[in-house]
């Protein structure tokens, strides 16, 4: 179910990441977390547990 939740919010995460990058804040911790989540949902190589662990890091 967590994977479904992330997928539902994916457009919001991508938009927020784009805004951060546009403001020159693409190197912040928040941007890095958003980037990891959006990369996971766009590939089938990670599990939901791995993504949650990465987001928590």
VEXLUM-325899 format. One record per atom (N, C-alpha, C): atom name; residue number from 1; residue in three letters; y, z, x. Coordinates in pm, 1 decimal, decimal comma, always signed. Last residue first. Layout:
N
<lumdo><at>CA</at><i>NUM</i><aa>ala</aa><Y>Y</Y><Z>Z</Z><X>X</X></lumdo>
...
This chain:
57
<lumdo><at>N</at><i>57</i><aa>unk</aa><Y>+844,5</Y><Z>+558,6</Z><X>+1645,4</X></lumdo>
<lumdo><at>CA</at><i>57</i><aa>unk</aa><Y>+875,4</Y><Z>+579,9</Z><X>+1788,5</X></lumdo>
<lumdo><at>C</at><i>57</i><aa>unk</aa><Y>+1022,9</Y><Z>+566,6</Z><X>+1816,9</X></lumdo>
<lumdo><at>N</at><i>56</i><aa>unk</aa><Y>+809,7</Y><Z>+476,3</Z><X>+1389,3</X></lumdo>
<lumdo><at>CA</at><i>56</i><aa>unk</aa><Y>+837,6</Y><Z>+618,4</Z><X>+1410,5</X></lumdo>
<lumdo><at>C</at><i>56</i><aa>unk</aa><Y>+879,7</Y><Z>+646,6</Z><X>+1554,0</X></lumdo>
<lumdo><at>N</at><i>55</i><aa>unk</aa><Y>+743,6</Y><Z>+212,9</Z><X>+1424,2</X></lumdo>
<lumdo><at>CA</at><i>55</i><aa>unk</aa><Y>+868,9</Y><Z>+243,8</Z><X>+1356,5</X></lumdo>
<lumdo><at>C</at><i>55</i><aa>unk</aa><Y>+908,5</Y><Z>+389,3</Z><X>+1377,6</X></lumdo>
<lumdo><at>N</at><i>54</i><aa>unk</aa><Y>+491,1</Y><Z>+241,8</Z><X>+1541,5</X></lumdo>
<lumdo><at>CA</at><i>54</i><aa>unk</aa><Y>+600,2</Y><Z>+181,3</Z><X>+1617,4</X></lumdo>
<lumdo><at>C</at><i>54</i><aa>unk</aa><Y>+734,7</Y><Z>+216,0</Z><X>+1555,3</X></lumdo>
<lumdo><at>N</at><i>53</i><aa>unk</aa><Y>+348,8</Y><Z>+353,4</Z><X>+1330,0</X></lumdo>
<lumdo><at>CA</at><i>53</i><aa>unk</aa><Y>+359,9</Y><Z>+427,5</Z><X>+1455,7</X></lumdo>
<lumdo><at>C</at><i>53</i><aa>unk</aa><Y>+475,0</Y><Z>+373,2</Z><X>+1538,7</X></lumdo>
<lumdo><at>N</at><i>52</i><aa>unk</aa><Y>+366,8</Y><Z>+146,1</Z><X>+1145,4</X></lumdo>
<lumdo><at>CA</at><i>52</i><aa>unk</aa><Y>+426,0</Y><Z>+275,9</Z><X>+1113,2</X></lumdo>
<lumdo><at>C</at><i>52</i><aa>unk</aa><Y>+445,1</Y><Z>+358,0</Z><X>+1239,6</X></lumdo>
<lumdo><at>N</at><i>51</i><aa>unk</aa><Y>+221,1</Y><Z>-48,8</Z><X>+1284,5</X></lumdo>
<lumdo><at>CA</at><i>51</i><aa>unk</aa><Y>+361,6</Y><Z>-70,3</Z><X>+1253,9</X></lumdo>
<lumdo><at>C</at><i>51</i><aa>unk</aa><Y>+431,4</Y><Z>+60,6</Z><X>+1221,8</X></lumdo>
<lumdo><at>N</at><i>50</i><aa>unk</aa><Y>-33,5</Y><Z>+65,0</Z><X>+1289,3</X></lumdo>
<lumdo><at>CA</at><i>50</i><aa>unk</aa><Y>+35,7</Y><Z>+36,3</Z><X>+1414,9</X></lumdo>
<lumdo><at>C</at><i>50</i><aa>unk</aa><Y>+184,8</Y><Z>+19,9</Z><X>+1391,1</X></lumdo>
<lumdo><at>N</at><i>49</i><aa>unk</aa><Y>-89,5</Y><Z>+72,9</Z><X>+1015,4</X></lumdo>
<lumdo><at>CA</at><i>49</i><aa>unk</aa><Y>-81,3</Y><Z>+198,2</Z><X>+1090,9</X></lumdo>
<lumdo><at>C</at><i>49</i><aa>unk</aa><Y>-8,6</Y><Z>+176,9</Z><X>+1223,0</X></lumdo>
<lumdo><at>N</at><i>48</i><aa>unk</aa><Y>-105,0</Y><Z>-197,2</Z><X>+951,1</X></lumdo>
<lumdo><at>CA</at><i>48</i><aa>unk</aa><Y>+3,1</Y><Z>-117,0</Z><X>+894,1</X></lumdo>
<lumdo><at>C</at><i>48</i><aa>unk</aa><Y>+19,9</Y><Z>+13,0</Z><X>+971,3</X></lumdo>
<lumdo><at>N</at><i>47</i><aa>unk</aa><Y>-180,9</Y><Z>-387,9</Z><X>+1247,7</X></lumdo>
<lumdo><at>CA</at><i>47</i><aa>unk</aa><Y>-218,2</Y><Z>-319,2</Z><X>+1124,7</X></lumdo>
<lumdo><at>C</at><i>47</i><aa>unk</aa><Y>-99,2</Y><Z>-239,8</Z><X>+1073,9</X></lumdo>
<lumdo><at>N</at><i>46</i><aa>unk</aa><Y>-110,9</Y><Z>-717,5</Z><X>+1373,9</X></lumdo>
<lumdo><at>CA</at><i>46</i><aa>unk</aa><Y>-99,5</Y><Z>-572,1</Z><X>+1376,6</X></lumdo>
<lumdo><at>C</at><i>46</i><aa>unk</aa><Y>-146,5</Y><Z>-514,1</Z><X>+1244,2</X></lumdo>
<lumdo><at>N</at><i>45</i><aa>unk</aa><Y>-134,3</Y><Z>-988,2</Z><X>+1325,9</X></lumdo>
<lumdo><at>CA</at><i>45</i><aa>unk</aa><Y>-201,9</Y><Z>-933,2</Z><X>+1442,0</X></lumdo>
<lumdo><at>C</at><i>45</i><aa>unk</aa><Y>-196,7</Y><Z>-781,5</Z><X>+1449,6</X></lumdo>
<lumdo><at>N</at><i>44</i><aa>unk</aa><Y>-10,1</Y><Z>-1157,7</Z><X>+1151,1</X></lumdo>
<lumdo><at>CA</at><i>44</i><aa>unk</aa><Y>-126,4</Y><Z>-1084,8</Z><X>+1101,2</X></lumdo>
<lumdo><at>C</at><i>44</i><aa>unk</aa><Y>-199,2</Y><Z>-1012,8</Z><X>+1212,7</X></lumdo>
<lumdo><at>N</at><i>43</i><aa>unk</aa><Y>+345,7</Y><Z>-1165,5</Z><X>+1115,8</X></lumdo>
<lumdo><at>CA</at><i>43</i><aa>unk</aa><Y>+222,6</Y><Z>-1198,1</Z><X>+1187,8</X></lumdo>
<lumdo><at>C</at><i>43</i><aa>unk</aa><Y>+109,8</Y><Z>-1113,1</Z><X>+1132,2</X></lumdo>
<lumdo><at>N</at><i>42</i><aa>unk</aa><Y>+558,8</Y><Z>-1074,5</Z><X>+974,4</X></lumdo>
<lumdo><at>CA</at><i>42</i><aa>unk</aa><Y>+550,8</Y><Z>-1219,0</Z><X>+992,3</X></lumdo>
<lumdo><at>C</at><i>42</i><aa>unk</aa><Y>+428,4</Y><Z>-1260,7</Z><X>+1072,5</X></lumdo>
<lumdo><at>N</at><i>41</i><aa>unk</aa><Y>+539,7</Y><Z>-804,4</Z><X>+989,4</X></lumdo>
<lumdo><at>CA</at><i>41</i><aa>unk</aa><Y>+514,0</Y><Z>-864,8</Z><X>+859,1</X></lumdo>
<lumdo><at>C</at><i>41</i><aa>unk</aa><Y>+504,4</Y><Z>-1015,9</Z><X>+869,0</X></lumdo>
<lumdo><at>N</at><i>40</i><aa>unk</aa><Y>+609,2</Y><Z>-763,4</Z><X>+1259,2</X></lumdo>
<lumdo><at>CA</at><i>40</i><aa>unk</aa><Y>+475,3</Y><Z>-731,0</Z><X>+1210,6</X></lumdo>
<lumdo><at>C</at><i>40</i><aa>unk</aa><Y>+446,2</Y><Z>-802,6</Z><X>+1079,9</X></lumdo>
<lumdo><at>N</at><i>39</i><aa>unk</aa><Y>+879,2</Y><Z>-840,0</Z><X>+1265,4</X></lumdo>
<lumdo><at>CA</at><i>39</i><aa>unk</aa><Y>+780,8</Y><Z>-917,0</Z><X>+1342,9</X></lumdo>
<lumdo><at>C</at><i>39</i><aa>unk</aa><Y>+640,5</Y><Z>-890,4</Z><X>+1292,1</X></lumdo>
<lumdo><at>N</at><i>38</i><aa>unk</aa><Y>+994,4</Y><Z>-644,0</Z><X>+1106,1</X></lumdo>
<lumdo><at>CA</at><i>38</i><aa>unk</aa><Y>+997,9</Y><Z>-782,5</Z><X>+1060,1</X></lumdo>
<lumdo><at>C</at><i>38</i><aa>unk</aa><Y>+900,1</Y><Z>-868,7</Z><X>+1138,2</X></lumdo>
<lumdo><at>N</at><i>37</i><aa>unk</aa><Y>+943,9</Y><Z>-415,1</Z><X>+1263,7</X></lumdo>
<lumdo><at>CA</at><i>37</i><aa>unk</aa><Y>+888,6</Y><Z>-424,9</Z><X>+1128,4</X></lumdo>
<lumdo><at>C</at><i>37</i><aa>unk</aa><Y>+886,5</Y><Z>-570,1</Z><X>+1082,5</X></lumdo>
<lumdo><at>N</at><i>36</i><aa>unk</aa><Y>+1088,6</Y><Z>-474,6</Z><X>+1498,7</X></lumdo>
<lumdo><at>CA</at><i>36</i><aa>unk</aa><Y>+943,4</Y><Z>-451,8</Z><X>+1504,0</X></lumdo>
<lumdo><at>C</at><i>36</i><aa>unk</aa><Y>+880,2</Y><Z>-468,5</Z><X>+1366,3</X></lumdo>
<lumdo><at>N</at><i>35</i><aa>unk</aa><Y>+1350,8</Y><Z>-492,5</Z><X>+1396,4</X></lumdo>
<lumdo><at>CA</at><i>35</i><aa>unk</aa><Y>+1288,8</Y><Z>-609,2</Z><X>+1459,4</X></lumdo>
<lumdo><at>C</at><i>35</i><aa>unk</aa><Y>+1137,0</Y><Z>-594,8</Z><X>+1464,4</X></lumdo>
<lumdo><at>N</at><i>34</i><aa>unk</aa><Y>+1396,2</Y><Z>-230,9</Z><X>+1315,0</X></lumdo>
<lumdo><at>CA</at><i>34</i><aa>unk</aa><Y>+1394,6</Y><Z>-337,7</Z><X>+1215,1</X></lumdo>
<lumdo><at>C</at><i>34</i><aa>unk</aa><Y>+1325,6</Y><Z>-462,5</Z><X>+1270,0</X></lumdo>
<lumdo><at>N</at><i>33</i><aa>unk</aa><Y>+1391,5</Y><Z>-105,1</Z><X>+1567,3</X></lumdo>
<lumdo><at>CA</at><i>33</i><aa>unk</aa><Y>+1293,2</Y><Z>-69,5</Z><X>+1464,1</X></lumdo>
<lumdo><at>C</at><i>33</i><aa>unk</aa><Y>+1282,2</Y><Z>-179,3</Z><X>+1358,6</X></lumdo>
<lumdo><at>N</at><i>32</i><aa>unk</aa><Y>+1612,9</Y><Z>-230,0</Z><X>+1689,0</X></lumdo>
<lumdo><at>CA</at><i>32</i><aa>unk</aa><Y>+1479,5</Y><Z>-244,0</Z><X>+1748,6</X></lumdo>
<lumdo><at>C</at><i>32</i><aa>unk</aa><Y>+1371,1</Y><Z>-211,0</Z><X>+1646,2</X></lumdo>
<lumdo><at>N</at><i>31</i><aa>unk</aa><Y>+1820,7</Y><Z>-141,3</Z><X>+1525,8</X></lumdo>
<lumdo><at>CA</at><i>31</i><aa>unk</aa><Y>+1790,0</Y><Z>-284,5</Z><X>+1532,5</X></lumdo>
<lumdo><at>C</at><i>31</i><aa>unk</aa><Y>+1650,7</Y><Z>-307,5</Z><X>+1589,3</X></lumdo>
<lumdo><at>N</at><i>30</i><aa>unk</aa><Y>+1811,9</Y><Z>+133,5</Z><X>+1587,0</X></lumdo>
<lumdo><at>CA</at><i>30</i><aa>unk</aa><Y>+1787,3</Y><Z>+87,7</Z><X>+1450,2</X></lumdo>
<lumdo><at>C</at><i>30</i><aa>unk</aa><Y>+1749,9</Y><Z>-60,7</Z><X>+1448,1</X></lumdo>
<lumdo><at>N</at><i>29</i><aa>unk</aa><Y>+1882,2</Y><Z>+136,3</Z><X>+1856,1</X></lumdo>
<lumdo><at>CA</at><i>29</i><aa>unk</aa><Y>+1748,2</Y><Z>+179,5</Z><X>+1816,1</X></lumdo>
<lumdo><at>C</at><i>29</i><aa>unk</aa><Y>+1713,8</Y><Z>+129,3</Z><X>+1675,7</X></lumdo>
<lumdo><at>N</at><i>28</i><aa>unk</aa><Y>+2069,3</Y><Z>-164,2</Z><X>+1944,9</X></lumdo>
<lumdo><at>CA</at><i>28</i><aa>unk</aa><Y>+2056,5</Y><Z>-24,5</Z><X>+1902,7</X></lumdo>
<lumdo><at>C</at><i>28</i><aa>unk</aa><Y>+1912,2</Y><Z>+7,6</Z><X>+1865,3</X></lumdo>
<lumdo><at>N</at><i>27</i><aa>unk</aa><Y>+2126,8</Y><Z>-424,9</Z><X>+2004,4</X></lumdo>
<lumdo><at>CA</at><i>27</i><aa>unk</aa><Y>+2050,1</Y><Z>-348,4</Z><X>+2103,2</X></lumdo>
<lumdo><at>C</at><i>27</i><aa>unk</aa><Y>+2032,4</Y><Z>-201,8</Z><X>+2065,2</X></lumdo>
<lumdo><at>N</at><i>26</i><aa>unk</aa><Y>+2291,9</Y><Z>-541,5</Z><X>+1819,7</X></lumdo>
<lumdo><at>CA</at><i>26</i><aa>unk</aa><Y>+2152,6</Y><Z>-582,9</Z><X>+1821,4</X></lumdo>
<lumdo><at>C</at><i>26</i><aa>unk</aa><Y>+2066,0</Y><Z>-506,4</Z><X>+1918,8</X></lumdo>
<lumdo><at>N</at><i>25</i><aa>unk</aa><Y>+2557,9</Y><Z>-516,3</Z><X>+1759,2</X></lumdo>
<lumdo><at>CA</at><i>25</i><aa>unk</aa><Y>+2478,2</Y><Z>-394,4</Z><X>+1767,3</X></lumdo>
<lumdo><at>C</at><i>25</i><aa>unk</aa><Y>+2328,9</Y><Z>-425,4</Z><X>+1765,9</X></lumdo>
<lumdo><at>N</at><i>24</i><aa>unk</aa><Y>+2735,6</Y><Z>-717,6</Z><X>+1701,8</X></lumdo>
<lumdo><at>CA</at><i>24</i><aa>unk</aa><Y>+2710,8</Y><Z>-686,7</Z><X>+1842,2</X></lumdo>
<lumdo><at>C</at><i>24</i><aa>unk</aa><Y>+2629,8</Y><Z>-560,0</Z><X>+1862,0</X></lumdo>
<lumdo><at>N</at><i>23</i><aa>unk</aa><Y>+2749,3</Y><Z>-787,5</Z><X>+1442,7</X></lumdo>
<lumdo><at>CA</at><i>23</i><aa>unk</aa><Y>+2849,2</Y><Z>-690,2</Z><X>+1488,4</X></lumdo>
<lumdo><at>C</at><i>23</i><aa>unk</aa><Y>+2830,3</Y><Z>-652,5</Z><X>+1634,6</X></lumdo>
<lumdo><at>N</at><i>22</i><aa>unk</aa><Y>+2526,3</Y><Z>-945,7</Z><X>+1420,6</X></lumdo>
<lumdo><at>CA</at><i>22</i><aa>unk</aa><Y>+2657,1</Y><Z>-1009,3</Z><X>+1406,0</X></lumdo>
<lumdo><at>C</at><i>22</i><aa>unk</aa><Y>+2769,6</Y><Z>-918,1</Z><X>+1454,3</X></lumdo>
<lumdo><at>N</at><i>21</i><aa>unk</aa><Y>+2325,5</Y><Z>-752,0</Z><X>+1435,5</X></lumdo>
<lumdo><at>CA</at><i>21</i><aa>unk</aa><Y>+2340,5</Y><Z>-847,6</Z><X>+1544,6</X></lumdo>
<lumdo><at>C</at><i>21</i><aa>unk</aa><Y>+2476,7</Y><Z>-915,5</Z><X>+1540,0</X></lumdo>
<lumdo><at>N</at><i>20</i><aa>unk</aa><Y>+2364,8</Y><Z>-624,5</Z><X>+1188,1</X></lumdo>
<lumdo><at>CA</at><i>20</i><aa>unk</aa><Y>+2378,9</Y><Z>-549,1</Z><X>+1312,5</X></lumdo>
<lumdo><at>C</at><i>20</i><aa>unk</aa><Y>+2402,7</Y><Z>-643,2</Z><X>+1429,7</X></lumdo>
<lumdo><at>N</at><i>19</i><aa>unk</aa><Y>+2308,2</Y><Z>-839,7</Z><X>+1015,9</X></lumdo>
<lumdo><at>CA</at><i>19</i><aa>unk</aa><Y>+2441,3</Y><Z>-779,1</Z><X>+1016,0</X></lumdo>
<lumdo><at>C</at><i>19</i><aa>unk</aa><Y>+2465,9</Y><Z>-700,0</Z><X>+1144,3</X></lumdo>
<lumdo><at>N</at><i>18</i><aa>unk</aa><Y>+2037,4</Y><Z>-882,6</Z><X>+1074,2</X></lumdo>
<lumdo><at>CA</at><i>18</i><aa>unk</aa><Y>+2134,3</Y><Z>-989,6</Z><X>+1098,0</X></lumdo>
<lumdo><at>C</at><i>18</i><aa>unk</aa><Y>+2277,1</Y><Z>-934,5</Z><X>+1103,9</X></lumdo>
<lumdo><at>N</at><i>17</i><aa>unk</aa><Y>+1930,9</Y><Z>-639,0</Z><X>+982,9</X></lumdo>
<lumdo><at>CA</at><i>17</i><aa>unk</aa><Y>+1921,4</Y><Z>-674,6</Z><X>+1124,1</X></lumdo>
<lumdo><at>C</at><i>17</i><aa>unk</aa><Y>+2023,3</Y><Z>-782,8</Z><X>+1159,0</X></lumdo>
<lumdo><at>N</at><i>16</i><aa>unk</aa><Y>+1981,1</Y><Z>-666,2</Z><X>+709,1</X></lumdo>
<lumdo><at>CA</at><i>16</i><aa>unk</aa><Y>+2043,8</Y><Z>-556,5</Z><X>+783,0</X></lumdo>
<lumdo><at>C</at><i>16</i><aa>unk</aa><Y>+2042,1</Y><Z>-585,1</Z><X>+932,7</X></lumdo>
<lumdo><at>N</at><i>15</i><aa>unk</aa><Y>+1816,7</Y><Z>-885,7</Z><X>+652,6</X></lumdo>
<lumdo><at>CA</at><i>15</i><aa>unk</aa><Y>+1961,0</Y><Z>-894,6</Z><X>+631,2</X></lumdo>
<lumdo><at>C</at><i>15</i><aa>unk</aa><Y>+2034,4</Y><Z>-786,7</Z><X>+710,6</X></lumdo>
<lumdo><at>N</at><i>14</i><aa>unk</aa><Y>+1564,0</Y><Z>-779,0</Z><X>+708,5</X></lumdo>
<lumdo><at>CA</at><i>14</i><aa>unk</aa><Y>+1612,6</Y><Z>-894,6</Z><X>+784,2</X></lumdo>
<lumdo><at>C</at><i>14</i><aa>unk</aa><Y>+1763,7</Y><Z>-908,3</Z><X>+772,0</X></lumdo>
<lumdo><at>N</at><i>13</i><aa>unk</aa><Y>+1548,5</Y><Z>-573,6</Z><X>+517,0</X></lumdo>
<lumdo><at>CA</at><i>13</i><aa>unk</aa><Y>+1542,7</Y><Z>-541,4</Z><X>+659,3</X></lumdo>
<lumdo><at>C</at><i>13</i><aa>unk</aa><Y>+1599,9</Y><Z>-655,3</Z><X>+743,1</X></lumdo>
<lumdo><at>N</at><i>12</i><aa>unk</aa><Y>+1555,5</Y><Z>-729,9</Z><X>+284,8</X></lumdo>
<lumdo><at>CA</at><i>12</i><aa>unk</aa><Y>+1661,4</Y><Z>-631,2</Z><X>+308,6</X></lumdo>
<lumdo><at>C</at><i>12</i><aa>unk</aa><Y>+1666,2</Y><Z>-595,4</Z><X>+456,2</X></lumdo>
<lumdo><at>N</at><i>11</i><aa>unk</aa><Y>+1318,3</Y><Z>-878,2</Z><X>+307,3</X></lumdo>
<lumdo><at>CA</at><i>11</i><aa>unk</aa><Y>+1448,4</Y><Z>-946,5</Z><X>+305,6</X></lumdo>
<lumdo><at>C</at><i>11</i><aa>unk</aa><Y>+1565,4</Y><Z>-851,7</Z><X>+332,3</X></lumdo>
<lumdo><at>N</at><i>10</i><aa>unk</aa><Y>+1124,3</Y><Z>-655,0</Z><X>+308,2</X></lumdo>
<lumdo><at>CA</at><i>10</i><aa>unk</aa><Y>+1146,2</Y><Z>-741,9</Z><X>+423,2</X></lumdo>
<lumdo><at>C</at><i>10</i><aa>unk</aa><Y>+1280,1</Y><Z>-815,4</Z><X>+418,8</X></lumdo>
<lumdo><at>N</at><i>9</i><aa>unk</aa><Y>+1047,2</Y><Z>-498,6</Z><X>+97,3</X></lumdo>
<lumdo><at>CA</at><i>9</i><aa>unk</aa><Y>+1177,9</Y><Z>-471,7</Z><X>+155,8</X></lumdo>
<lumdo><at>C</at><i>9</i><aa>unk</aa><Y>+1212,2</Y><Z>-564,0</Z><X>+272,0</X></lumdo>
<lumdo><at>N</at><i>8</i><aa>unk</aa><Y>+791,8</Y><Z>-597,3</Z><X>+48,0</X></lumdo>
<lumdo><at>CA</at><i>8</i><aa>unk</aa><Y>+891,7</Y><Z>-601,9</Z><X>-58,6</X></lumdo>
<lumdo><at>C</at><i>8</i><aa>unk</aa><Y>+1032,0</Y><Z>-585,0</Z><X>-0,8</X></lumdo>
<lumdo><at>N</at><i>7</i><aa>unk</aa><Y>+664,0</Y><Z>-534,9</Z><X>+288,4</X></lumdo>
<lumdo><at>CA</at><i>7</i><aa>unk</aa><Y>+684,0</Y><Z>-674,5</Z><X>+251,1</X></lumdo>
<lumdo><at>C</at><i>7</i><aa>unk</aa><Y>+789,8</Y><Z>-688,3</Z><X>+142,8</X></lumdo>
<lumdo><at>N</at><i>6</i><aa>unk</aa><Y>+653,9</Y><Z>-255,1</Z><X>+273,7</X></lumdo>
<lumdo><at>CA</at><i>6</i><aa>unk</aa><Y>+731,0</Y><Z>-319,1</Z><X>+380,5</X></lumdo>
<lumdo><at>C</at><i>6</i><aa>unk</aa><Y>+761,3</Y><Z>-463,5</Z><X>+343,2</X></lumdo>
<lumdo><at>N</at><i>5</i><aa>unk</aa><Y>+480,4</Y><Z>-230,5</Z><X>+55,1</X></lumdo>
<lumdo><at>CA</at><i>5</i><aa>unk</aa><Y>+616,4</Y><Z>-177,3</Z><X>+47,8</X></lumdo>
<lumdo><at>C</at><i>5</i><aa>unk</aa><Y>+704,3</Y><Z>-243,6</Z><X>+152,7</X></lumdo>
<lumdo><at>N</at><i>4</i><aa>unk</aa><Y>+246,7</Y><Z>-341,0</Z><X>+157,3</X></lumdo>
<lumdo><at>CA</at><i>4</i><aa>unk</aa><Y>+312,0</Y><Z>-402,5</Z><X>+42,4</X></lumdo>
<lumdo><at>C</at><i>4</i><aa>unk</aa><Y>+456,9</Y><Z>-356,8</Z><X>+31,9</X></lumdo>
<lumdo><at>N</at><i>3</i><aa>unk</aa><Y>+183,9</Y><Z>-158,6</Z><X>+356,6</X></lumdo>
<lumdo><at>CA</at><i>3</i><aa>unk</aa><Y>+214,0</Y><Z>-296,6</Z><X>+392,8</X></lumdo>
<lumdo><at>C</at><i>3</i><aa>unk</aa><Y>+285,8</Y><Z>-369,5</Z><X>+281,0</X></lumdo>
<lumdo><at>N</at><i>2</i><aa>unk</aa><Y>+123,6</Y><Z>+64,7</Z><X>+201,3</X></lumdo>
<lumdo><at>CA</at><i>2</i><aa>unk</aa><Y>+242,2</Y><Z>+67,1</Z><X>+286,1</X></lumdo>
<lumdo><at>C</at><i>2</i><aa>unk</aa><Y>+282,5</Y><Z>-72,7</Z><X>+330,3</X></lumdo>
<lumdo><at>N</at><i>1</i><aa>unk</aa><Y>-119,8</Y><Z>+0,0</Z><X>+81,4</X></lumdo>
<lumdo><at>CA</at><i>1</i><aa>unk</aa><Y>+0,0</Y><Z>+0,0</Z><X>+0,0</X></lumdo>
<lumdo><at>C</at><i>1</i><aa>unk</aa><Y>+126,0</Y><Z>+0,0</Z><X>+85,6</X></lumdo>
